[in-house]
Amino acid sequence: MLNGICPECAAPVPLREDVVLHEFLTCPECGVALEVISLSPLTLDRAPQVEEDWGE
Ligand SMILES: [Zn+2]
């Protein structure tokens, strides 16, 4: 089992062995949206927030 580290709460985030770059996942601890930004070393970052701000 691979583990990344949540940049938001520093909790270990379990990843599948076949995880791919730019895969999106969710931190099981704090629920933040994460993106795999590097595979070697395995690095997670907060996924870019998509602000759907229609009609402004
Ligand atoms: Zn977290």
N, CA, C, O and the ligand as a Tripos MOL2 file, in Angstrom:
@<TRIPOS>MOLECULE
protein
  225   223    57     0     0
PROTEIN
NO_CHARGES

@<TRIPOS>ATOM
      1 N           0.8460   -1.1980    0.0000 N.3       1 MET1
      2 CA          0.0000    0.0000    0.0000 C.3       1 MET1
      3 C           0.8800    1.2460    0.0000 C.2       1 MET1
      4 O           1.8030    1.3780    0.8040 O.2       1 MET1
      5 N           0.5760    2.1410   -0.9060 N.am      2 LEU2
      6 CA          1.2870    3.4090   -0.9640 C.3       2 LEU2
      7 C           0.5360    4.4340   -0.1240 C.2       2 LEU2
      8 O          -0.6830    4.3630    0.0300 O.2       2 LEU2
      9 N           1.2800    5.3720    0.4070 N.am      3 ASN3
     10 CA          0.6590    6.4530    1.1540 C.3       3 ASN3
     11 C           1.2130    7.7910    0.7150 C.2       3 ASN3
     12 O           2.4240    7.9620    0.5790 O.2       3 ASN3
     13 N           0.3250    8.7280    0.4980 N.am      4 GLY4
     14 CA          0.7440   10.1050    0.3050 C.3       4 GLY4
     15 C           0.4540   10.8540    1.5970 C.2       4 GLY4
     16 O          -0.1100   10.2940    2.5380 O.2       4 GLY4
     17 N           0.8380   12.0980    1.6350 N.am      5 ILE5
     18 CA          0.5780   12.9180    2.8160 C.3       5 ILE5
     19 C          -0.3210   14.0830    2.4080 C.2       5 ILE5
     20 O          -0.0310   14.8130    1.4610 O.2       5 ILE5
     21 N          -1.3910   14.2330    3.1300 N.am      6 CYS6
     22 CA         -2.3040   15.3410    2.8580 C.3       6 CYS6
     23 C          -1.6300   16.6670    3.2110 C.2       6 CYS6
     24 O          -1.1820   16.8370    4.3450 O.2       6 CYS6
     25 N          -1.5490   17.6050    2.2740 N.am      7 PRO7
     26 CA         -0.9090   18.8940    2.5640 C.3       7 PRO7
     27 C          -1.7580   19.7600    3.4870 C.2       7 PRO7
     28 O          -1.2790   20.7470    4.0440 O.2       7 PRO7
     29 N          -3.0010   19.3860    3.6410 N.am      8 GLU8
     30 CA         -3.9040   20.1950    4.4600 C.3       8 GLU8
     31 C          -3.8370   19.8020    5.9350 C.2       8 GLU8
     32 O          -3.7740   20.6640    6.8110 O.2       8 GLU8
     33 N          -3.8530   18.4890    6.2040 N.am      9 CYS9
     34 CA         -3.9190   18.0460    7.6020 C.3       9 CYS9
     35 C          -2.7940   17.0820    7.9600 C.2       9 CYS9
     36 O          -2.7210   16.6120    9.0960 O.2       9 CYS9
     37 N          -1.9060   16.7790    6.9920 N.am     10 ALA10
     38 CA         -0.7330   15.9250    7.2200 C.3      10 ALA10
     39 C          -1.0850   14.4740    7.5270 C.2      10 ALA10
     40 O          -0.2410   13.7230    8.0160 O.2      10 ALA10
     41 N          -2.3190   14.0750    7.2440 N.am     11 ALA11
     42 CA         -2.7040   12.6790    7.4430 C.3      11 ALA11
     43 C          -2.1880   11.8300    6.2780 C.2      11 ALA11
     44 O          -2.0900   12.3220    5.1540 O.2      11 ALA11
     45 N          -1.8590   10.5700    6.5320 N.am     12 PRO12
     46 CA         -1.5010    9.6760    5.4370 C.3      12 PRO12
     47 C          -2.7330    9.3740    4.5870 C.2      12 PRO12
     48 O          -3.8120    9.0950    5.1080 O.2      12 PRO12
     49 N          -2.5500    9.4350    3.2750 N.am     13 VAL13
     50 CA         -3.6530    9.1750    2.3480 C.3      13 VAL13
     51 C          -3.3260    7.9200    1.5590 C.2      13 VAL13
     52 O          -2.3810    7.9270    0.7700 O.2      13 VAL13
     53 N          -4.0770    6.8410    1.7460 N.am     14 PRO14
     54 CA         -3.7900    5.6040    1.0300 C.3      14 PRO14
     55 C          -4.0380    5.7420   -0.4670 C.2      14 PRO14
     56 O          -5.0410    6.3130   -0.8960 O.2      14 PRO14
     57 N          -3.1110    5.2120   -1.2460 N.am     15 LEU15
     58 CA         -3.2130    5.2840   -2.7050 C.3      15 LEU15
     59 C          -3.0920    3.8870   -3.2910 C.2      15 LEU15
     60 O          -2.4160    3.0240   -2.7320 O.2      15 LEU15
     61 N          -3.7450    3.6740   -4.4100 N.am     16 ARG16
     62 CA         -3.5980    2.4000   -5.1130 C.3      16 ARG16
     63 C          -2.1880    2.2980   -5.7030 C.2      16 ARG16
     64 O          -1.5310    3.3060   -5.9620 O.2      16 ARG16
     65 N          -1.7490    1.0710   -5.9050 N.am     17 GLU17
     66 CA         -0.4100    0.8560   -6.4670 C.3      17 GLU17
     67 C          -0.2980    1.3980   -7.8900 C.2      17 GLU17
     68 O           0.7870    1.7620   -8.3440 O.2      17 GLU17
     69 N          -1.4290    1.4480   -8.5850 N.am     18 ASP18
     70 CA         -1.4060    1.9150   -9.9800 C.3      18 ASP18
     71 C          -1.8540    3.3670  -10.0930 C.2      18 ASP18
     72 O          -2.3850    3.7920  -11.1190 O.2      18 ASP18
     73 N          -1.6310    4.1180   -9.0200 N.am     19 VAL19
     74 CA         -1.9630    5.5410   -9.0280 C.3      19 VAL19
     75 C          -1.2260    6.2260  -10.1890 C.2      19 VAL19
     76 O          -0.0850    5.8820  -10.4960 O.2      19 VAL19
     77 N          -1.8710    7.1700  -10.8100 N.am     20 VAL20
     78 CA         -1.2670    7.8670  -11.9440 C.3      20 VAL20
     79 C          -1.1280    9.3520  -11.6290 C.2      20 VAL20
     80 O          -1.8170    9.8940  -10.7650 O.2      20 VAL20
     81 N          -0.2210    9.9880  -12.3520 N.am     21 LEU21
     82 CA          0.0140   11.4120  -12.1740 C.3      21 LEU21
     83 C          -1.2670   12.1870  -12.4760 C.2      21 LEU21
     84 O          -1.9990   11.8690  -13.4140 O.2      21 LEU21
     85 N          -1.5150   13.1940  -11.6740 N.am     22 HIS22
     86 CA         -2.6780   14.0690  -11.8050 C.3      22 HIS22
     87 C          -3.9960   13.3700  -11.4880 C.2      22 HIS22
     88 O          -5.0730   13.8510  -11.8400 O.2      22 HIS22
     89 N          -3.8850   12.2150  -10.8110 N.am     23 GLU23
     90 CA         -5.1140   11.5860  -10.3290 C.3      23 GLU23
     91 C          -5.6910   12.4270   -9.1850 C.2      23 GLU23
     92 O          -4.9600   12.9640   -8.3530 O.2      23 GLU23
     93 N          -7.0010   12.5210   -9.1710 N.am     24 PHE24
     94 CA         -7.6670   13.2600   -8.1020 C.3      24 PHE24
     95 C          -8.1810   12.2950   -7.0550 C.2      24 PHE24
     96 O          -8.6740   11.2160   -7.3820 O.2      24 PHE24
     97 N          -8.0650   12.6810   -5.8060 N.am     25 LEU25
     98 CA         -8.5840   11.8750   -4.7230 C.3      25 LEU25
     99 C          -8.9840   12.7830   -3.5730 C.2      25 LEU25
    100 O          -8.8010   13.9990   -3.6210 O.2      25 LEU25
    101 N          -9.5250   12.1690   -2.5570 N.am     26 THR26
    102 CA        -10.0230   12.9560   -1.4260 C.3      26 THR26
    103 C          -9.3580   12.4750   -0.1490 C.2      26 THR26
    104 O          -9.2520   11.2710    0.0850 O.2      26 THR26
    105 N          -8.9200   13.3910    0.6600 N.am     27 CYS27
    106 CA         -8.3180   13.0390    1.9370 C.3      27 CYS27
    107 C          -9.3700   12.4000    2.8400 C.2      27 CYS27
    108 O         -10.4410   12.9700    3.0470 O.2      27 CYS27
    109 N          -9.0660   11.2080    3.3800 N.am     28 PRO28
    110 CA        -10.0450   10.5430    4.2510 C.3      28 PRO28
    111 C         -10.1890   11.2300    5.6000 C.2      28 PRO28
    112 O         -11.1600   10.9950    6.3190 O.2      28 PRO28
    113 N          -9.2350   12.0700    5.9420 N.am     29 GLU29
    114 CA         -9.2760   12.7540    7.2450 C.3      29 GLU29
    115 C         -10.0480   14.0580    7.1950 C.2      29 GLU29
    116 O         -10.9750   14.2730    7.9760 O.2      29 GLU29
    117 N          -9.6570   14.9390    6.2600 N.am     30 CYS30
    118 CA        -10.2640   16.2720    6.2510 C.3      30 CYS30
    119 C         -11.1790   16.4940    5.0520 C.2      30 CYS30
    120 O         -11.8840   17.5010    4.9850 O.2      30 CYS30
    121 N         -11.1700   15.5480    4.0950 N.am     31 GLY31
    122 CA        -12.1080   15.6250    2.9880 C.3      31 GLY31
    123 C         -11.7220   16.5990    1.8930 C.2      31 GLY31
    124 O         -12.5170   16.8590    0.9900 O.2      31 GLY31
    125 N         -10.5030   17.1470    1.9600 N.am     32 VAL32
    126 CA        -10.0840   18.0990    0.9460 C.3      32 VAL32
    127 C          -9.8050   17.3610   -0.3680 C.2      32 VAL32
    128 O          -9.3630   16.2120   -0.3590 O.2      32 VAL32
    129 N         -10.0630   18.0260   -1.4880 N.am     33 ALA33
    130 CA         -9.7730   17.4490   -2.8060 C.3      33 ALA33
    131 C          -8.2740   17.5440   -3.0680 C.2      33 ALA33
    132 O          -7.6780   18.6130   -2.9390 O.2      33 ALA33
    133 N          -7.6740   16.4190   -3.4350 N.am     34 LEU34
    134 CA         -6.2330   16.3510   -3.6500 C.3      34 LEU34
    135 C          -5.9170   15.8930   -5.0630 C.2      34 LEU34
    136 O          -6.7110   15.2120   -5.7120 O.2      34 LEU34
    137 N          -4.7140   16.2910   -5.5280 N.am     35 GLU35
    138 CA         -4.2310   15.8590   -6.8280 C.3      35 GLU35
    139 C          -2.8320   15.3060   -6.6510 C.2      35 GLU35
    140 O          -2.0380   15.8510   -5.8840 O.2      35 GLU35
    141 N          -2.5220   14.2190   -7.3620 N.am     36 VAL36
    142 CA         -1.1730   13.6670   -7.3620 C.3      36 VAL36
    143 C          -0.3260   14.5280   -8.2950 C.2      36 VAL36
    144 O          -0.5310   14.5240   -9.5090 O.2      36 VAL36
    145 N           0.6180   15.2590   -7.7280 N.am     37 ILE37
    146 CA          1.4370   16.1490   -8.5530 C.3      37 ILE37
    147 C           2.8090   15.5680   -8.8500 C.2      37 ILE37
    148 O           3.5310   16.0980   -9.6940 O.2      37 ILE37
    149 N           3.1800   14.4920   -8.1750 N.am     38 SER38
    150 CA          4.4420   13.8150   -8.4460 C.3      38 SER38
    151 C           4.3370   12.3740   -7.9840 C.2      38 SER38
    152 O           3.7020   12.0730   -6.9730 O.2      38 SER38
    153 N           4.9820   11.4740   -8.7560 N.am     39 LEU39
    154 CA          4.9630   10.0620   -8.3770 C.3      39 LEU39
    155 C           6.2650    9.6420   -7.6950 C.2      39 LEU39
    156 O           6.2920    8.6480   -6.9690 O.2      39 LEU39
    157 N           7.3260   10.3830   -7.9210 N.am     40 SER40
    158 CA          8.6140   10.0300   -7.3460 C.3      40 SER40
    159 C           9.3650   11.2890   -6.9380 C.2      40 SER40
    160 O          10.0310   11.9010   -7.7740 O.2      40 SER40
    161 N           9.2770   11.6850   -5.6930 N.am     41 PRO41
    162 CA          8.5270   11.0300   -4.6210 C.3      41 PRO41
    163 C           7.0290   11.3040   -4.7420 C.2      41 PRO41
    164 O           6.6040   12.2680   -5.3790 O.2      41 PRO41
    165 N           6.2650   10.4540   -4.1310 N.am     42 LEU42
    166 CA          4.8200   10.5990   -4.1670 C.3      42 LEU42
    167 C           4.4080   11.8730   -3.4300 C.2      42 LEU42
    168 O           4.6330   12.0160   -2.2280 O.2      42 LEU42
    169 N           3.8020   12.7880   -4.1760 N.am     43 THR43
    170 CA          3.4610   14.0890   -3.5950 C.3      43 THR43
    171 C           2.0290   14.4490   -3.9330 C.2      43 THR43
    172 O           1.5880   14.3170   -5.0750 O.2      43 THR43
    173 N           1.3230   14.9000   -2.9350 N.am     44 LEU44
    174 CA         -0.0590   15.3420   -3.1280 C.3      44 LEU44
    175 C          -0.1440   16.8400   -2.8920 C.2      44 LEU44
    176 O           0.5740   17.4000   -2.0630 O.2      44 LEU44
    177 N          -1.0270   17.4700   -3.6320 N.am     45 ASP45
    178 CA         -1.2920   18.8860   -3.3910 C.3      45 ASP45
    179 C          -2.8000   19.0830   -3.4520 C.2      45 ASP45
    180 O          -3.5360   18.2380   -3.9610 O.2      45 ASP45
    181 N          -3.2340   20.2000   -2.9310 N.am     46 ARG46
    182 CA         -4.6650   20.4890   -3.0140 C.3      46 ARG46
    183 C          -5.0730   20.6540   -4.4680 C.2      46 ARG46
    184 O          -4.4030   21.3600   -5.2210 O.2      46 ARG46
    185 N          -6.1470   20.0210   -4.8670 N.am     47 ALA47
    186 CA         -6.6260   20.1640   -6.2320 C.3      47 ALA47
    187 C          -7.1100   21.5850   -6.4350 C.2      47 ALA47
    188 O          -7.6770   22.1920   -5.5260 O.2      47 ALA47
    189 N          -6.8860   22.1200   -7.6380 N.am     48 PRO48
    190 CA         -7.3550   23.4820   -7.8940 C.3      48 PRO48
    191 C          -8.8610   23.5790   -7.7020 C.2      48 PRO48
    192 O          -9.6250   22.7520   -8.1980 O.2      48 PRO48
    193 N          -9.2580   24.5870   -6.9860 N.am     49 GLN49
    194 CA        -10.6810   24.7950   -6.7430 C.3      49 GLN49
    195 C         -11.3500   25.3190   -8.0090 C.2      49 GLN49
    196 O         -10.9300   26.3270   -8.5770 O.2      49 GLN49
    197 N         -12.3650   24.6390   -8.4280 N.am     50 VAL50
    198 CA        -13.1270   25.1110   -9.5870 C.3      50 VAL50
    199 C         -14.3160   25.8930   -9.0690 C.2      50 VAL50
    200 O         -15.3060   25.3320   -8.5990 O.2      50 VAL50
    201 N         -14.1890   27.1830   -9.1680 N.am     51 GLU51
    202 CA        -15.2700   28.0380   -8.6920 C.3      51 GLU51
    203 C         -16.2850   28.2120   -9.8130 C.2      51 GLU51
    204 O         -16.0310   28.8850  -10.8110 O.2      51 GLU51
    205 N         -17.4140   27.6010   -9.6230 N.am     52 GLU52
    206 CA        -18.4650   27.7480  -10.6220 C.3      52 GLU52
    207 C         -19.2970   28.9530  -10.2450 C.2      52 GLU52
    208 O         -20.2060   28.8680   -9.4180 O.2      52 GLU52
    209 N         -18.9830   30.0460  -10.8460 N.am     53 ASP53
    210 CA        -19.5810   31.3120  -10.4770 C.3      53 ASP53
    211 C         -20.3670   31.8720  -11.6470 C.2      53 ASP53
    212 O         -20.0310   32.9120  -12.2150 O.2      53 ASP53
    213 N         -21.4040   31.1640  -11.9820 N.am     54 TRP54
    214 CA        -22.1970   31.5500  -13.1400 C.3      54 TRP54
    215 C         -23.0920   32.7600  -12.8350 C.2      54 TRP54
    216 O         -23.5480   32.9430  -11.7060 O.2      54 TRP54
    217 N         -23.3260   33.5620  -13.8440 N.am     55 GLY55
    218 CA        -24.3350   34.6110  -13.7530 C.3      55 GLY55
    219 C         -23.8910   35.8680  -13.0430 C.2      55 GLY55
    220 O         -24.7290   36.6860  -12.6630 O.2      55 GLY55
    221 N         -22.5900   36.0460  -12.8520 N.am     56 GLU56
    222 CA        -22.1430   37.2940  -12.2300 C.3      56 GLU56
    223 C         -21.9740   38.3770  -13.2800 C.2      56 GLU56
    224 O         -21.6020   39.5040  -12.9510 O.2      56 GLU56
    225 ZN         -6.3920   15.9710    4.9330 Zn       57 ZN57
@<TRIPOS>BOND
     1     1     2 1
     2     2     3 1
     3     3     4 2
     4     3     5 am
     5     5     6 1
     6     6     7 1
     7     7     8 2
     8     7     9 am
     9     9    10 1
    10    10    11 1
    11    11    12 2
    12    11    13 am
    13    13    14 1
    14    14    15 1
    15    15    16 2
    16    15    17 am
    17    17    18 1
    18    18    19 1
    19    19    20 2
    20    19    21 am
    21    21    22 1
    22    22    23 1
    23    23    24 2
    24    23    25 am
    25    25    26 1
    26    26    27 1
    27    27    28 2
    28    27    29 am
    29    29    30 1
    30    30    31 1
    31    31    32 2
    32    31    33 am
    33    33    34 1
    34    34    35 1
    35    35    36 2
    36    35    37 am
    37    37    38 1
    38    38    39 1
    39    39    40 2
    40    39    41 am
    41    41    42 1
    42    42    43 1
    43    43    44 2
    44    43    45 am
    45    45    46 1
    46    46    47 1
    47    47    48 2
    48    47    49 am
    49    49    50 1
    50    50    51 1
    51    51    52 2
    52    51    53 am
    53    53    54 1
    54    54    55 1
    55    55    56 2
    56    55    57 am
    57    57    58 1
    58    58    59 1
    59    59    60 2
    60    59    61 am
    61    61    62 1
    62    62    63 1
    63    63    64 2
    64    63    65 am
    65    65    66 1
    66    66    67 1
    67    67    68 2
    68    67    69 am
    69    69    70 1
    70    70    71 1
    71    71    72 2
    72    71    73 am
    73    73    74 1
    74    74    75 1
    75    75    76 2
    76    75    77 am
    77    77    78 1
    78    78    79 1
    79    79    80 2
    80    79    81 am
    81    81    82 1
    82    82    83 1
    83    83    84 2
    84    83    85 am
    85    85    86 1
    86    86    87 1
    87    87    88 2
    88    87    89 am
    89    89    90 1
    90    90    91 1
    91    91    92 2
    92    91    93 am
    93    93    94 1
    94    94    95 1
    95    95    96 2
    96    95    97 am
    97    97    98 1
    98    98    99 1
    99    99   100 2
   100    99   101 am
   101   101   102 1
   102   102   103 1
   103   103   104 2
   104   103   105 am
   105   105   106 1
   106   106   107 1
   107   107   108 2
   108   107   109 am
   109   109   110 1
   110   110   111 1
   111   111   112 2
   112   111   113 am
   113   113   114 1
   114   114   115 1
   115   115   116 2
   116   115   117 am
   117   117   118 1
   118   118   119 1
   119   119   120 2
   120   119   121 am
   121   121   122 1
   122   122   123 1
   123   123   124 2
   124   123   125 am
   125   125   126 1
   126   126   127 1
   127   127   128 2
   128   127   129 am
   129   129   130 1
   130   130   131 1
   131   131   132 2
   132   131   133 am
   133   133   134 1
   134   134   135 1
   135   135   136 2
   136   135   137 am
   137   137   138 1
   138   138   139 1
   139   139   140 2
   140   139   141 am
   141   141   142 1
   142   142   143 1
   143   143   144 2
   144   143   145 am
   145   145   146 1
   146   146   147 1
   147   147   148 2
   148   147   149 am
   149   149   150 1
   150   150   151 1
   151   151   152 2
   152   151   153 am
   153   153   154 1
   154   154   155 1
   155   155   156 2
   156   155   157 am
   157   157   158 1
   158   158   159 1
   159   159   160 2
   160   159   161 am
   161   161   162 1
   162   162   163 1
   163   163   164 2
   164   163   165 am
   165   165   166 1
   166   166   167 1
   167   167   168 2
   168   167   169 am
   169   169   170 1
   170   170   171 1
   171   171   172 2
   172   171   173 am
   173   173   174 1
   174   174   175 1
   175   175   176 2
   176   175   177 am
   177   177   178 1
   178   178   179 1
   179   179   180 2
   180   179   181 am
   181   181   182 1
   182   182   183 1
   183   183   184 2
   184   183   185 am
   185   185   186 1
   186   186   187 1
   187   187   188 2
   188   187   189 am
   189   189   190 1
   190   190   191 1
   191   191   192 2
   192   191   193 am
   193   193   194 1
   194   194   195 1
   195   195   196 2
   196   195   197 am
   197   197   198 1
   198   198   199 1
   199   199   200 2
   200   199   201 am
   201   201   202 1
   202   202   203 1
   203   203   204 2
   204   203   205 am
   205   205   206 1
   206   206   207 1
   207   207   208 2
   208   207   209 am
   209   209   210 1
   210   210   211 1
   211   211   212 2
   212   211   213 am
   213   213   214 1
   214   214   215 1
   215   215   216 2
   216   215   217 am
   217   217   218 1
   218   218   219 1
   219   219   220 2
   220   219   221 am
   221   221   222 1
   222   222   223 1
   223   223   224 2
@<TRIPOS>SUBSTRUCTURE
     1 MET1         2 RESIDUE 1 A MET
     2 LEU2         6 RESIDUE 1 A LEU
     3 ASN3        10 RESIDUE 1 A ASN
     4 GLY4        14 RESIDUE 1 A GLY
     5 ILE5        18 RESIDUE 1 A ILE
     6 CYS6        22 RESIDUE 1 A CYS
     7 PRO7        26 RESIDUE 1 A PRO
     8 GLU8        30 RESIDUE 1 A GLU
     9 CYS9        34 RESIDUE 1 A CYS
    10 ALA10       38 RESIDUE 1 A ALA
    11 ALA11       42 RESIDUE 1 A ALA
    12 PRO12       46 RESIDUE 1 A PRO
    13 VAL13       50 RESIDUE 1 A VAL
    14 PRO14       54 RESIDUE 1 A PRO
    15 LEU15       58 RESIDUE 1 A LEU
    16 ARG16       62 RESIDUE 1 A ARG
    17 GLU17       66 RESIDUE 1 A GLU
    18 ASP18       70 RESIDUE 1 A ASP
    19 VAL19       74 RESIDUE 1 A VAL
    20 VAL20       78 RESIDUE 1 A VAL
    21 LEU21       82 RESIDUE 1 A LEU
    22 HIS22       86 RESIDUE 1 A HIS
    23 GLU23       90 RESIDUE 1 A GLU
    24 PHE24       94 RESIDUE 1 A PHE
    25 LEU25       98 RESIDUE 1 A LEU
    26 THR26      102 RESIDUE 1 A THR
    27 CYS27      106 RESIDUE 1 A CYS
    28 PRO28      110 RESIDUE 1 A PRO
    29 GLU29      114 RESIDUE 1 A GLU
    30 CYS30      118 RESIDUE 1 A CYS
    31 GLY31      122 RESIDUE 1 A GLY
    32 VAL32      126 RESIDUE 1 A VAL
    33 ALA33      130 RESIDUE 1 A ALA
    34 LEU34      134 RESIDUE 1 A LEU
    35 GLU35      138 RESIDUE 1 A GLU
    36 VAL36      142 RESIDUE 1 A VAL
    37 ILE37      146 RESIDUE 1 A ILE
    38 SER38      150 RESIDUE 1 A SER
    39 LEU39      154 RESIDUE 1 A LEU
    40 SER40      158 RESIDUE 1 A SER
    41 PRO41      162 RESIDUE 1 A PRO
    42 LEU42      166 RESIDUE 1 A LEU
    43 THR43      170 RESIDUE 1 A THR
    44 LEU44      174 RESIDUE 1 A LEU
    45 ASP45      178 RESIDUE 1 A ASP
    46 ARG46      182 RESIDUE 1 A ARG
    47 ALA47      186 RESIDUE 1 A ALA
    48 PRO48      190 RESIDUE 1 A PRO
    49 GLN49      194 RESIDUE 1 A GLN
    50 VAL50      198 RESIDUE 1 A VAL
    51 GLU51      202 RESIDUE 1 A GLU
    52 GLU52      206 RESIDUE 1 A GLU
    53 ASP53      210 RESIDUE 1 A ASP
    54 TRP54      214 RESIDUE 1 A TRP
    55 GLY55      218 RESIDUE 1 A GLY
    56 GLU56      222 RESIDUE 1 A GLU
    57 ZN57       225 GROUP 0 **** ****
